[in-house]
Amino acid sequence: MWELIIPIIIIYVLFQVFKAITNTQRGAFILVVLPILLCVVNFTIAWEHYWRGVPFPNPVSPGGFLYDIIARIIGGTIDNLLGVDFFTKIFAWILGAFFYVLIFYGLHRSVYYLFICNLGSETRTIVFLGWLAFFTYFYYFRGLDSISVFRWLSMPYMVPKSVLVYYWISIALVLYFYFIEDRL
């Protein structure tokens, strides 16, 4: 019985959220820009891990030009000077973090500034934490993959551990800056 009721409740809630979003002036952001941002992240992940036949590499992955400049040249030079094998890996990790954390952080901040920041203090906190929980559930944990739209936008299945760490860093940064701004 619950197997039938829970999906109906979820579909009803999603329909009400969709209806509320389409009745706002900024609904286009959530319906157009949000999927585009998720597709950019998913394309970048897929570019590195699924599509080996792409004629040019992902700029932030090993073999990409940004990786070559920052990690191999700068980090490799420091490693050669000090006789260690440390800075190439650190600079590569920082480059990936900068790319993925910036996209996830920007996505959450945009949703906050466009839809949530005008609410009352307690409501704002509840709605923002609800947004982060919902987004993490559908994107990171792929909880709504039974619905095709969410399956298309959720995180790909083959994801390196570093990207998973970058996701949680972005969530921590967004919460950190949210609670600092909320206190000011």
N, C-alpha and C positions, 0 to 999 in steps of 0.2 A: 504494500500500500504506500509506504514512504518513498519507494523507488519511483512512483508516479507523481506524488505530491511535491517533492523537492524540486524536480526539474520544472514543474509548472510554476512554482513560486519564483525560481530563478529567472525563468523567461518573463514572468510578469514584472519583476523588479527591473530587469534589463530593458523591457519595453517602456516602463515609466521613466527610467533614466534617459533613454533615447528620446522620448517625447519631450522631457524637460530640456534636454540639450538643444533640440531643434527649435525650441521656442525662444532661445536666447540669441542676442546679436553675435555672440562669440561662438556659437555652435559650430561654425565652419572650421574653427581651429581644431576642435576635438574630433570632428568627422573627417577632416582632410589632412591637416598638418600632423596630428598624432600618428595616424597610420603611415604617413610618409617617413616620419622619424623612426618608427619601428622597422619599417622596411629598409632604411639606410643601415641600421644596426644589424639586422638580420642578413642583409646582403653582404655586409662586410664580414660577418662571421662565416657565411656560406662561401664567400669568395676565397677565404683562406683554407677552408676545411672540406668543401665539397667539390668545387670546380677546379680541378687541377689543369684543365685544358685552356683556361683563360690566358690569352697571349701576354698579358702583363700582370705582375703580382700586385697584391694589395699593398698600398704604400706603407701601412703600419705593421705588416707582417714580416717575418724574416724573408729577405729577398726583395722587399720593397725599397723604394728610393729613400723614404724618410728613415726607415730602419737602417739602411746603409750609411746615411749621413750621420745620424745621431748615435746609434749603438755601435756600429762597426768602426767608423772613422774616429769619432770623439772618444767613445768608451774603449775601443781597441787601442788607441794611442795612450790613454791613461794606463790601461792594463800593461802595455809593453813597457812604459816608463817605470812602473812599480813592480813589474814581474808577477802580476797576479792575473786571475781570470774572474774578475768580479764586476767591473764597471760596464762591460758590454752587456751583461745580463741585466744589471740594474737599469741602465739607460733604455734597454728594450722594454723592460717592464713599465718604466715611467712613460714611455711613448704610448704604449697600449693603454695604460691607465688614463693618460690625458685624453685620448680619443674617446674611449668608451665611457669613462666617468663623466666627461663633459656632456656627452649626448644624453645619458640617463639623467644626470643632474639638471640639465637644461629642460628636459621634458617635464620633470616633476615641478620645477620652479615655474615653468610656463603655465602649467595647469593651476598651480597655486595662485599666481598673480592674475590670471585671467578669470578664474571662477571662484576661488575660495577666499581670497584676502578681504573681501568686503563683508564677510559674515561676522557675527559676534564672536568674541574671544573663545568661549567654550565650544560653540558650534563649529568655528573654524578649525579648532584642534581635532574635534571628532571627525569632521568631514575629510580633513587632510590625512589623518591616520587611516581612515577608511579607504581613501583613494590609494594610499601606498599599499595597504593590505590587499585590496582588490587587484591592483596592478601586479603585485608580486605573485599573487595566486594565479592570475591568468597568464602572465608573461614568463616568470621564472619557473614556477612549478607546473605550468601547462595545465592548469586545473579545468579550463573550459575548452579543451581541445575537441570535445564532442560537438561543439558548435563551429562550423567551418570558418567563419570570419575570425574567431579567436585563434583557431589552429593556424591560419595563415599568418597571423601577427605575433604569435607566441615565439619564444626563443627556440632556435633550431635544436635538434636533439644532440648533435655532435658539437659540443662547445668546449673549448679548452678551459681548464680550471682557472686560468688567469682572468678570463672574461667573467666567470662566475664571481670571482673575488672583486673585480671591478664593479660589478652590479651592487654588491653589498657595500662597497666603499661609497658609491653614489647615494645609496639609501642613508648611510650614516651621515654623510655630508649634508644632505637635504634636511635631515632631522636636526642636526647640530645647528645649522643656520636658521632653521625655522624657530627653534626654541630660543636662540639668541635674539632674533628679531622680535619675537613675540614678547620678550621680557623688556625690550627697549621702549 
